[in-house]
Amino acid sequence: MNDISPETHLDVFLRATRIVALRMAQAFAEANAVRTREASVLVSLDRAPDRRMRIDELSQDLLIEKSSVSRTVDRLERAGYVQRVASSHDRRAVYAAMTSEGRNALRHVTRVFRSAFDDVFLAGLTPSELEQMTELLRRLYMANLPGRQAETPPGPEAVTTI
């Protein structure tokens, strides 16, 4: 191992994630796409059965506090991308369900993301290095999940947001 301190590893990791998040947020804003947090909720809903999930399920899926997810769903609902739907089986359960406008918003943000991908994710990396970095980050993610539930890292679709 080299002489890089644990603090330096953390600092580089945090700086890299912040700048990538900032650049993606800028790309989304310039293209009038939903924000990254909203895009993450739409991606989760798009993958869910019937494109709907309860707020607590979204919270667990995104590793974000329930109150934050609820506020994001509120914004998406005001925009017409999500609607709250009562459960037919449990009157207490309310689902966030993606609307057709939400699917359109997700398609748009996906196009924006793919357009910005090379500039952001291949900045200073070869495609091979990006694959290696993605695999290492997937392992880091899985190793730090609450309860470390899975031994085998999921495929890329399980940890992507767009």
Secondary structure, 3 states (H helix, E strand, C coil): CCCCCHHHHHHHHHHHHHHHHHHHHHHHHHCCCCCHHHHHHHHHHHHCHHHEEEHHHHHHHHCCCHHHHHHHHHHHHHHCCEEEEECCCCCCCEEEEECHHHHHHHHHHHHHHHHHHHHHHCCCCCHHHHHHHHHHHHHHHHHCCHHHCCCCCCCHHHCCCC
